[in-house]
């Protein structure tokens, strides 16, 4: 019997909901087209191998429930597109640290068991689960909590996928820790499958390929899920702003003064995200170009395909005994990788790696 790829989730929010739904759907459609699915297999690791064996959260309402139930509980707002089968995975208390500061503290009651959890506690549980990969979906601004999970993964020899903008893959301390532990590291700050940053960098690539000079640009984002609620406070969104500027810098412009969302929480939008993108540029004979795009997407499903790619890559990288940041794929999957690339270069590297 083929070995399973044993996955643990830290942060059972709307993105987790979409991920489980997407994997469930992809497994059902063995020989059918699944929109958004880029690869069913990387090396010897396939979608069929993915098995969820653990989940951590701090929300008192979710803890103690099966993962298949917790992903549809408030304050999650991801749309339920399909039923997710019973996972036989009970959501456990995770380390609180700085995870619920700001607006999230007003809507989420932490479980009492979340206050004194150490790196060693998490590492021990990961080893008991026989976990191979942990996906970190914690809220932006959870600097201490994200790093605690990363430390635990180095001790338990578990692949770490950092979907948050908190610095791990770009931090030399963790680069060395994962290298020395012999464990792959993927991050930081997950890109959307077809999102605002991807569209922004692709348009910059296109204009620069015609030697058109970009003068000004902005990217404004609005949404109604807990991510946007959390990011509506400047002290929680600073790393997200830095991460987006890093992605634009990698595309070839000076983004040090560029405004690039998130810019507002609009509750009625729920899991829908709206992006307004503008680029101003000089072309032939100094003629001016003005470009405006409005993008509307369902936010959480937009992350699911990227995390699925990361799971397959992480599993294959571990089997191949790779360690530290996997630079060949991180520039395509994340906004703030250790080594940023243009959209075209990042895609080519990713496709070459999975081949």
ZALO-285330 format. One record per residue (C-alpha): residue number from 1; y, x, z; residue in one letter. Coordinates in nm, 4 decimals. Example, Ala and Ser with C-alpha at 12.3 -4.5 7.8 and 13.67 -1.06 7.14 Angstrom:
<sites>
+-----+----------+----------+----------+------+
: seq :       py :       px :       pz : type :
+-----+----------+----------+----------+------+
:   1 :  -0.4500 :   1.2300 :   0.7800 :    A :
:   2 :  -0.1060 :   1.3670 :   0.7140 :    S :
+-----+----------+----------+----------+------+
</sites>
This chain:
<sites>
+-----+----------+----------+----------+------+
: seq :       py :       px :       pz : type :
+-----+----------+----------+----------+------+
:   1 :   0.0000 :   0.0000 :   0.0000 :    X :
:   2 :   0.3431 :   0.1393 :  -0.1000 :    X :
:   3 :   0.5695 :   0.2509 :   0.1840 :    X :
:   4 :   0.8686 :   0.0334 :   0.2693 :    X :
:   5 :   1.2287 :   0.1535 :   0.2836 :    X :
:   6 :   1.3222 :   0.0514 :   0.6382 :    X :
:   7 :   1.6878 :  -0.0510 :   0.6679 :    X :
:   8 :   1.9088 :  -0.1253 :   0.9696 :    X :
:   9 :   2.2484 :  -0.2990 :   0.9586 :    X :
:  10 :   2.5342 :  -0.2257 :   1.1981 :    X :
:  11 :   2.7778 :  -0.5171 :   1.1806 :    X :
:  12 :   2.6267 :  -0.8518 :   1.0797 :    X :
:  13 :   2.9303 :  -0.9910 :   0.8984 :    X :
:  14 :   3.0004 :  -1.1575 :   0.5656 :    X :
:  15 :   2.9071 :  -0.8455 :   0.3660 :    X :
:  16 :   2.5678 :  -0.8374 :   0.5368 :    X :
:  17 :   2.5212 :  -1.2022 :   0.4428 :    X :
:  18 :   2.5857 :  -1.1345 :   0.0745 :    X :
:  19 :   2.3645 :  -0.8242 :   0.0787 :    X :
:  20 :   2.0615 :  -1.0109 :   0.2124 :    X :
:  21 :   2.1202 :  -1.2963 :  -0.0303 :    X :
:  22 :   2.1521 :  -1.0575 :  -0.3260 :    X :
:  23 :   1.8371 :  -0.8628 :  -0.2381 :    X :
:  24 :   1.6444 :  -1.1886 :  -0.1859 :    X :
:  25 :   1.7567 :  -1.3125 :  -0.5284 :    X :
:  26 :   1.6823 :  -0.9811 :  -0.7024 :    X :
:  27 :   1.3291 :  -0.9765 :  -0.5598 :    X :
:  28 :   1.2688 :  -1.3302 :  -0.6874 :    X :
:  29 :   1.3892 :  -1.2476 :  -1.0383 :    X :
:  30 :   1.1423 :  -0.9721 :  -1.1222 :    X :
:  31 :   1.1738 :  -1.0047 :  -1.4998 :    X :
:  32 :   1.4996 :  -1.1991 :  -1.5260 :    X :
:  33 :   1.8574 :  -1.0822 :  -1.5641 :    X :
:  34 :   2.0357 :  -1.0608 :  -1.2285 :    X :
:  35 :   2.4146 :  -1.0371 :  -1.2850 :    X :
:  36 :   2.5615 :  -0.7337 :  -1.1110 :    X :
:  37 :   2.2292 :  -0.5542 :  -1.0679 :    X :
:  38 :   2.2709 :  -0.2025 :  -1.2101 :    X :
:  39 :   1.9319 :  -0.0555 :  -1.1239 :    X :
:  40 :   1.6077 :  -0.1905 :  -0.9798 :    X :
:  41 :   1.4684 :   0.1525 :  -0.9000 :    X :
:  42 :   1.5877 :   0.5071 :  -0.8259 :    X :
:  43 :   1.3134 :   0.7661 :  -0.8363 :    X :
:  44 :   1.0124 :   0.6086 :  -0.6668 :    X :
:  45 :   1.2266 :   0.3697 :  -0.4565 :    X :
:  46 :   1.2589 :   0.0101 :  -0.5807 :    X :
:  47 :   1.4204 :  -0.3103 :  -0.4596 :    X :
:  48 :   1.0763 :  -0.4399 :  -0.3618 :    X :
:  49 :   1.0489 :  -0.1561 :  -0.1072 :    X :
:  50 :   1.3548 :  -0.2634 :   0.0938 :    X :
:  51 :   1.2681 :  -0.4087 :   0.4332 :    X :
:  52 :   1.5184 :  -0.4873 :   0.7086 :    X :
:  53 :   1.3849 :  -0.3698 :   1.0445 :    X :
:  54 :   1.6911 :  -0.3864 :   1.2683 :    X :
:  55 :   2.0459 :  -0.5128 :   1.3164 :    X :
:  56 :   2.3265 :  -0.4398 :   1.5626 :    X :
:  57 :   2.6348 :  -0.6463 :   1.6407 :    X :
:  58 :   2.8725 :  -0.7118 :   1.9309 :    X :
:  59 :   2.9238 :  -1.0874 :   1.8797 :    X :
:  60 :   2.7649 :  -1.2752 :   2.1684 :    X :
:  61 :   2.6843 :  -1.5713 :   1.9398 :    X :
:  62 :   2.4858 :  -1.3599 :   1.6904 :    X :
:  63 :   2.2954 :  -1.1388 :   1.9328 :    X :
:  64 :   1.9457 :  -1.2725 :   2.0041 :    X :
:  65 :   1.9208 :  -1.4602 :   1.6740 :    X :
:  66 :   1.7122 :  -1.3654 :   1.3735 :    X :
:  67 :   1.9080 :  -1.1726 :   1.1110 :    X :
:  68 :   1.8475 :  -1.4525 :   0.8573 :    X :
:  69 :   2.0311 :  -1.6943 :   1.0895 :    X :
:  70 :   2.3049 :  -1.4626 :   1.2193 :    X :
:  71 :   2.4378 :  -1.3872 :   0.8683 :    X :
:  72 :   2.5453 :  -1.7518 :   0.8308 :    X :
:  73 :   2.7123 :  -1.7854 :   1.1718 :    X :
:  74 :   3.0878 :  -1.8033 :   1.2312 :    X :
:  75 :   3.3174 :  -1.6208 :   1.1932 :    X :
:  76 :   3.1280 :  -1.5166 :   0.8760 :    X :
:  77 :   3.2679 :  -1.6992 :   0.5741 :    X :
:  78 :   3.0520 :  -1.5618 :   0.2911 :    X :
:  79 :   2.9295 :  -1.8493 :   0.0757 :    X :
:  80 :   2.5635 :  -1.9398 :   0.1149 :    X :
:  81 :   2.4357 :  -1.9157 :  -0.2424 :    X :
:  82 :   2.0648 :  -1.9061 :  -0.1600 :    X :
:  83 :   1.8339 :  -1.9363 :   0.1407 :    X :
:  84 :   1.7286 :  -1.6103 :   0.3048 :    X :
:  85 :   1.3745 :  -1.6075 :   0.4457 :    X :
:  86 :   1.3077 :  -1.5424 :   0.8142 :    X :
:  87 :   1.3351 :  -1.1653 :   0.8651 :    X :
:  88 :   1.1650 :  -1.1306 :   1.2052 :    X :
:  89 :   1.4575 :  -0.9061 :   1.3021 :    X :
:  90 :   1.6476 :  -0.9964 :   1.6186 :    X :
:  91 :   2.0149 :  -0.8910 :   1.6263 :    X :
:  92 :   2.0621 :  -0.6434 :   1.9107 :    X :
:  93 :   2.3731 :  -0.5479 :   2.1121 :    X :
:  94 :   2.5568 :  -0.2588 :   1.9478 :    X :
:  95 :   2.8198 :  -0.0269 :   2.1000 :    X :
:  96 :   3.1558 :  -0.2034 :   2.1321 :    X :
:  97 :   3.3927 :   0.0925 :   2.1697 :    X :
:  98 :   3.7033 :   0.0122 :   1.9573 :    X :
:  99 :   3.5312 :  -0.2409 :   1.7302 :    X :
: 100 :   3.7167 :  -0.5549 :   1.8403 :    X :
: 101 :   4.0713 :  -0.4386 :   1.8971 :    X :
: 102 :   4.3534 :  -0.6478 :   1.7563 :    X :
: 103 :   4.3023 :  -0.9905 :   1.5993 :    X :
: 104 :   3.9210 :  -0.9785 :   1.6062 :    X :
: 105 :   3.9317 :  -0.9917 :   1.9869 :    X :
: 106 :   4.0845 :  -1.3405 :   1.9589 :    X :
: 107 :   3.7900 :  -1.4905 :   1.7704 :    X :
: 108 :   3.4838 :  -1.2879 :   1.8803 :    X :
: 109 :   3.3414 :  -1.2760 :   2.2324 :    X :
: 110 :   3.1523 :  -0.9504 :   2.2901 :    X :
: 111 :   2.8087 :  -0.9512 :   2.4502 :    X :
: 112 :   2.8105 :  -0.7946 :   2.8018 :    X :
: 113 :   2.5381 :  -0.5525 :   2.6928 :    X :
: 114 :   2.7674 :  -0.3853 :   2.4375 :    X :
: 115 :   2.9933 :  -0.1949 :   2.6757 :    X :
: 116 :   2.7891 :   0.1060 :   2.7865 :    X :
: 117 :   2.5715 :   0.1929 :   2.4872 :    X :
: 118 :   2.5483 :   0.5652 :   2.4141 :    X :
: 119 :   2.4605 :   0.7731 :   2.1091 :    X :
: 120 :   2.1214 :   0.8408 :   2.2655 :    X :
: 121 :   2.0599 :   0.4675 :   2.3208 :    X :
: 122 :   2.1191 :   0.3892 :   1.9526 :    X :
: 123 :   1.9189 :   0.6923 :   1.8348 :    X :
: 124 :   1.6228 :   0.5891 :   2.0515 :    X :
: 125 :   1.6266 :   0.2351 :   1.9100 :    X :
: 126 :   1.6473 :   0.3656 :   1.5531 :    X :
: 127 :   1.3424 :   0.5823 :   1.6125 :    X :
: 128 :   1.1539 :   0.2916 :   1.7694 :    X :
: 129 :   1.2323 :   0.0832 :   1.4576 :    X :
: 130 :   1.1155 :   0.3741 :   1.2374 :    X :
: 131 :   1.4453 :   0.3265 :   1.0529 :    X :
: 132 :   1.5193 :   0.5317 :   0.7420 :    X :
: 133 :   1.8687 :   0.4049 :   0.6490 :    X :
: 134 :   2.1558 :   0.2524 :   0.8455 :    X :
: 135 :   2.4353 :   0.0626 :   0.6694 :    X :
: 136 :   2.7561 :   0.0716 :   0.8739 :    X :
: 137 :   2.9607 :  -0.2455 :   0.8101 :    X :
: 138 :   3.1871 :  -0.2173 :   1.1162 :    X :
: 139 :   3.5492 :  -0.3376 :   1.0955 :    X :
: 140 :   3.8132 :  -0.0952 :   0.9706 :    X :
: 141 :   3.9739 :   0.0798 :   1.2663 :    X :
: 142 :   3.6443 :   0.1145 :   1.4584 :    X :
: 143 :   3.6834 :   0.4926 :   1.4595 :    X :
: 144 :   3.4857 :   0.5615 :   1.7775 :    X :
: 145 :   3.2095 :   0.3082 :   1.7090 :    X :
: 146 :   3.1526 :   0.4277 :   1.3510 :    X :
: 147 :   3.1246 :   0.7877 :   1.4666 :    X :
: 148 :   2.8819 :   0.6901 :   1.7423 :    X :
: 149 :   2.6469 :   0.5354 :   1.4850 :    X :
: 150 :   2.6843 :   0.8427 :   1.2624 :    X :
: 151 :   2.5961 :   1.0744 :   1.5528 :    X :
: 152 :   2.2935 :   0.8587 :   1.6366 :    X :
: 153 :   2.1740 :   0.8813 :   1.2755 :    X :
: 154 :   2.1818 :   1.2623 :   1.2842 :    X :
: 155 :   1.9684 :   1.2558 :   1.6007 :    X :
: 156 :   1.7228 :   0.9980 :   1.4644 :    X :
: 157 :   1.7107 :   1.1570 :   1.1139 :    X :
: 158 :   1.8368 :   0.8339 :   0.9528 :    X :
: 159 :   2.0404 :   0.8145 :   0.6291 :    X :
: 160 :   2.3941 :   0.6919 :   0.7032 :    X :
: 161 :   2.5813 :   0.4681 :   0.4567 :    X :
: 162 :   2.9439 :   0.4398 :   0.5678 :    X :
: 163 :   3.0921 :   0.1257 :   0.4136 :    X :
: 164 :   3.4051 :   0.1669 :   0.6305 :    X :
: 165 :   3.7183 :   0.3783 :   0.5634 :    X :
: 166 :   3.6715 :   0.5680 :   0.8911 :    X :
: 167 :   3.6182 :   0.9366 :   0.7998 :    X :
: 168 :   3.2556 :   1.0511 :   0.8116 :    X :
: 169 :   3.1478 :   1.1847 :   0.4698 :    X :
: 170 :   3.4898 :   1.3477 :   0.4273 :    X :
: 171 :   3.4776 :   1.4982 :   0.7793 :    X :
: 172 :   3.3547 :   1.8595 :   0.7821 :    X :
: 173 :   3.2029 :   1.8054 :   1.1288 :    X :
: 174 :   2.9679 :   1.5345 :   0.9992 :    X :
: 175 :   2.9076 :   1.7120 :   0.6706 :    X :
: 176 :   2.7581 :   1.9993 :   0.8704 :    X :
: 177 :   2.5765 :   1.7689 :   1.1154 :    X :
: 178 :   2.3950 :   1.5824 :   0.8379 :    X :
: 179 :   2.3265 :   1.9049 :   0.6460 :    X :
: 180 :   2.1712 :   2.0642 :   0.9556 :    X :
: 181 :   1.9746 :   1.7491 :   1.0352 :    X :
: 182 :   1.8347 :   1.7421 :   0.6808 :    X :
: 183 :   1.9602 :   1.3859 :   0.6277 :    X :
: 184 :   2.1605 :   1.2359 :   0.3353 :    X :
: 185 :   2.5090 :   1.0975 :   0.4014 :    X :
: 186 :   2.6831 :   0.8409 :   0.1782 :    X :
: 187 :   3.0495 :   0.7388 :   0.2137 :    X :
: 188 :   3.3336 :   0.6725 :   0.2813 :    X :
: 189 :   3.4813 :   0.3251 :   0.2263 :    X :
: 190 :   3.2682 :   0.1175 :  -0.0060 :    X :
: 191 :   3.4083 :   0.0302 :  -0.3498 :    X :
: 192 :   3.3696 :  -0.3250 :  -0.4739 :    X :
: 193 :   3.1392 :  -0.3807 :  -0.7707 :    X :
: 194 :   3.4335 :  -0.5121 :  -0.9715 :    X :
: 195 :   3.7307 :  -0.4966 :  -0.7392 :    X :
: 196 :   4.0964 :  -0.4081 :  -0.7128 :    X :
: 197 :   4.0576 :  -0.0313 :  -0.6751 :    X :
: 198 :   3.7990 :  -0.0042 :  -0.9518 :    X :
: 199 :   4.0216 :  -0.2046 :  -1.1879 :    X :
: 200 :   4.3292 :  -0.0040 :  -1.0880 :    X :
: 201 :   4.1655 :   0.3357 :  -1.1457 :    X :
: 202 :   4.0074 :   0.2172 :  -1.4731 :    X :
: 203 :   4.3484 :   0.1108 :  -1.6079 :    X :
: 204 :   4.4987 :   0.4441 :  -1.5008 :    X :
: 205 :   4.2125 :   0.6223 :  -1.6822 :    X :
: 206 :   4.2783 :   0.4202 :  -1.9965 :    X :
: 207 :   4.6537 :   0.4852 :  -1.9997 :    X :
: 208 :   4.6126 :   0.8553 :  -1.9275 :    X :
: 209 :   4.3551 :   0.8882 :  -2.2077 :    X :
: 210 :   4.6409 :   0.7873 :  -2.4458 :    X :
: 211 :   4.8775 :   1.0394 :  -2.2783 :    X :
: 212 :   5.0910 :   0.7548 :  -2.1459 :    X :
: 213 :   5.3063 :   0.8521 :  -1.8459 :    X :
: 214 :   5.2612 :   0.6244 :  -1.5444 :    X :
: 215 :   5.5894 :   0.5839 :  -1.3554 :    X :
: 216 :   5.5260 :   0.3141 :  -1.0960 :    X :
: 217 :   5.2362 :   0.1031 :  -0.9772 :    X :
: 218 :   5.1276 :  -0.1215 :  -0.6930 :    X :
: 219 :   4.8223 :  -0.3154 :  -0.5809 :    X :
: 220 :   4.8618 :  -0.6185 :  -0.3512 :    X :
: 221 :   4.5551 :  -0.7838 :  -0.1965 :    X :
: 222 :   4.5165 :  -1.1105 :  -0.0035 :    X :
: 223 :   4.2117 :  -1.2793 :   0.1483 :    X :
: 224 :   4.0884 :  -1.5052 :   0.4252 :    X :
: 225 :   3.7794 :  -1.3399 :   0.5760 :    X :
: 226 :   3.7625 :  -1.1407 :   0.9017 :    X :
: 227 :   3.8206 :  -0.8163 :   0.7122 :    X :
: 228 :   4.1660 :  -0.9355 :   0.6048 :    X :
: 229 :   4.2320 :  -1.0788 :   0.9514 :    X :
: 230 :   4.1511 :  -0.7411 :   1.1045 :    X :
: 231 :   4.3545 :  -0.5499 :   0.8458 :    X :
: 232 :   4.6630 :  -0.7681 :   0.8922 :    X :
: 233 :   4.7636 :  -0.5348 :   1.1769 :    X :
: 234 :   4.9062 :  -0.1994 :   1.0574 :    X :
: 235 :   4.7283 :  -0.0030 :   1.3305 :    X :
: 236 :   4.3913 :  -0.1319 :   1.2025 :    X :
: 237 :   4.4622 :  -0.0853 :   0.8323 :    X :
: 238 :   4.5994 :   0.2695 :   0.8197 :    X :
: 239 :   4.2709 :   0.4327 :   0.7131 :    X :
: 240 :   4.2200 :   0.1653 :   0.4470 :    X :
: 241 :   4.5623 :   0.2449 :   0.2988 :    X :
: 242 :   4.4796 :   0.6176 :   0.3014 :    X :
: 243 :   4.1430 :   0.5510 :   0.1390 :    X :
: 244 :   4.2922 :   0.3496 :  -0.1472 :    X :
: 245 :   4.5528 :   0.6197 :  -0.2120 :    X :
: 246 :   4.2762 :   0.8817 :  -0.2216 :    X :
: 247 :   4.1013 :   0.6813 :  -0.4942 :    X :
: 248 :   4.4241 :   0.6557 :  -0.6968 :    X :
: 249 :   4.4914 :   1.0276 :  -0.6505 :    X :
: 250 :   4.1421 :   1.1010 :  -0.7857 :    X :
: 251 :   4.2303 :   0.8903 :  -1.0908 :    X :
: 252 :   4.5068 :   1.1392 :  -1.1691 :    X :
: 253 :   4.8348 :   1.0060 :  -1.0294 :    X :
: 254 :   5.0485 :   1.0941 :  -0.7282 :    X :
: 255 :   4.9734 :   0.7950 :  -0.5036 :    X :
: 256 :   5.1481 :   0.9266 :  -0.1922 :    X :
: 257 :   5.4134 :   0.6526 :  -0.2098 :    X :
: 258 :   5.2080 :   0.3809 :  -0.3794 :    X :
: 259 :   5.1631 :   0.0481 :  -0.2017 :    X :
: 260 :   4.7949 :  -0.0419 :  -0.2293 :    X :
: 261 :   4.6729 :  -0.3352 :  -0.0113 :    X :
: 262 :   4.5500 :  -0.5072 :   0.1945 :    X :
: 263 :   4.8715 :  -0.7004 :   0.2270 :    X :
: 264 :   4.7999 :  -1.0334 :   0.3918 :    X :
: 265 :   4.5593 :  -1.2713 :   0.5634 :    X :
: 266 :   4.5540 :  -1.6220 :   0.4155 :    X :
: 267 :   4.2983 :  -1.8245 :   0.6117 :    X :
: 268 :   4.2314 :  -2.0968 :   0.3532 :    X :
: 269 :   4.1189 :  -1.8357 :   0.0985 :    X :
: 270 :   3.8133 :  -1.7666 :   0.3203 :    X :
: 271 :   3.5913 :  -1.5157 :   0.1358 :    X :
: 272 :   3.8048 :  -1.5217 :  -0.1794 :    X :
: 273 :   4.0260 :  -1.2234 :  -0.2555 :    X :
: 274 :   4.3305 :  -1.2189 :  -0.4807 :    X :
: 275 :   4.4737 :  -0.8967 :  -0.6198 :    X :
: 276 :   4.8064 :  -0.8545 :  -0.8004 :    X :
: 277 :   4.8220 :  -0.5286 :  -0.9916 :    X :
: 278 :   5.1225 :  -0.3860 :  -1.1771 :    X :
: 279 :   5.1665 :  -0.0619 :  -1.3727 :    X :
: 280 :   5.4895 :   0.0602 :  -1.5371 :    X :
: 281 :   5.4656 :   0.3468 :  -1.7869 :    X :
: 282 :   5.6457 :   0.5407 :  -2.0636 :    X :
: 283 :   5.4833 :   0.5578 :  -2.4075 :    X :
: 284 :   5.5783 :   0.6798 :  -2.7583 :    X :
: 285 :   5.9511 :   0.7703 :  -2.7974 :    X :
: 286 :   6.0087 :   0.6642 :  -2.4384 :    X :
: 287 :   5.9148 :   0.3028 :  -2.5108 :    X :
: 288 :   5.8199 :   0.1149 :  -2.1958 :    X :
: 289 :   5.4907 :  -0.0516 :  -2.1044 :    X :
: 290 :   5.4593 :  -0.3074 :  -1.8286 :    X :
: 291 :   5.1138 :  -0.4292 :  -1.7260 :    X :
: 292 :   5.0394 :  -0.7083 :  -1.4785 :    X :
: 293 :   4.6907 :  -0.8313 :  -1.3839 :    X :
: 294 :   4.5760 :  -1.0948 :  -1.1386 :    X :
: 295 :   4.2173 :  -1.0549 :  -1.0194 :    X :
: 296 :   4.0335 :  -1.3256 :  -0.8251 :    X :
: 297 :   3.6905 :  -1.2450 :  -0.6770 :    X :
: 298 :   3.4551 :  -1.3588 :  -0.4046 :    X :
: 299 :   3.4916 :  -1.0618 :  -0.1713 :    X :
: 300 :   3.1580 :  -1.0178 :   0.0084 :    X :
: 301 :   2.9232 :  -1.0499 :  -0.2942 :    X :
: 302 :   3.1441 :  -0.7886 :  -0.4612 :    X :
: 303 :   3.0151 :  -0.5369 :  -0.2055 :    X :
: 304 :   2.6473 :  -0.6359 :  -0.2186 :    X :
: 305 :   2.5535 :  -0.4712 :  -0.5488 :    X :
: 306 :   2.7202 :  -0.1443 :  -0.4463 :    X :
: 307 :   2.5339 :  -0.1317 :  -0.1139 :    X :
: 308 :   2.2073 :  -0.2086 :  -0.2937 :    X :
: 309 :   2.2757 :   0.0897 :  -0.5220 :    X :
: 310 :   2.3487 :   0.3018 :  -0.2142 :    X :
: 311 :   2.0238 :   0.1917 :  -0.0445 :    X :
: 312 :   1.8139 :   0.2918 :  -0.3458 :    X :
: 313 :   1.9993 :   0.6217 :  -0.3823 :    X :
: 314 :   1.9752 :   0.6944 :  -0.0092 :    X :
: 315 :   1.6031 :   0.6254 :  -0.0054 :    X :
: 316 :   1.5411 :   0.8423 :  -0.3116 :    X :
: 317 :   1.7616 :   1.1229 :  -0.1747 :    X :
: 318 :   1.5691 :   1.1268 :   0.1526 :    X :
: 319 :   1.2349 :   1.1414 :  -0.0302 :    X :
: 320 :   1.3744 :   1.4312 :  -0.2349 :    X :
: 321 :   1.4756 :   1.6058 :   0.0908 :    X :
: 322 :   1.8463 :   1.6130 :   0.0038 :    X :
: 323 :   2.0934 :   1.6405 :   0.2901 :    X :
: 324 :   2.4628 :   1.6010 :   0.3657 :    X :
: 325 :   2.7029 :   1.4103 :   0.1368 :    X :
: 326 :   2.5422 :   1.3172 :  -0.1962 :    X :
: 327 :   2.8482 :   1.4005 :  -0.4061 :    X :
: 328 :   2.6808 :   1.3049 :  -0.7357 :    X :
: 329 :   2.6933 :   0.9346 :  -0.6438 :    X :
: 330 :   2.9588 :   0.9002 :  -0.3742 :    X :
: 331 :   3.2557 :   0.9073 :  -0.6128 :    X :
: 332 :   3.1169 :   0.5991 :  -0.7907 :    X :
: 333 :   3.0113 :   0.4043 :  -0.4816 :    X :
: 334 :   3.3008 :   0.4821 :  -0.2454 :    X :
: 335 :   3.6818 :   0.4981 :  -0.2466 :    X :
: 336 :   3.7068 :   0.8055 :  -0.0211 :    X :
: 337 :   3.4204 :   1.0429 :  -0.1063 :    X :
: 338 :   3.4284 :   1.4127 :  -0.0242 :    X :
: 339 :   3.4978 :   1.4873 :  -0.3910 :    X :
: 340 :   3.6920 :   1.2243 :  -0.5863 :    X :
: 341 :   3.6510 :   1.1782 :  -0.9624 :    X :
: 342 :   3.7932 :   0.9616 :  -1.2375 :    X :
: 343 :   3.6189 :   0.6307 :  -1.3052 :    X :
: 344 :   3.4421 :   0.7633 :  -1.6154 :    X :
: 345 :   3.3287 :   1.0880 :  -1.4527 :    X :
: 346 :   3.2035 :   0.9043 :  -1.1446 :    X :
: 347 :   3.0003 :   0.6543 :  -1.3494 :    X :
: 348 :   2.8449 :   0.9286 :  -1.5640 :    X :
: 349 :   2.7448 :   1.1278 :  -1.2548 :    X :
: 350 :   2.5907 :   0.8193 :  -1.0955 :    X :
: 351 :   2.3915 :   0.7270 :  -1.4061 :    X :
: 352 :   2.2693 :   1.0859 :  -1.4459 :    X :
: 353 :   2.1591 :   1.0949 :  -1.0816 :    X :
: 354 :   1.9565 :   0.7730 :  -1.0968 :    X :
: 355 :   1.7856 :   0.8907 :  -1.4167 :    X :
+-----+----------+----------+----------+------+
</sites>
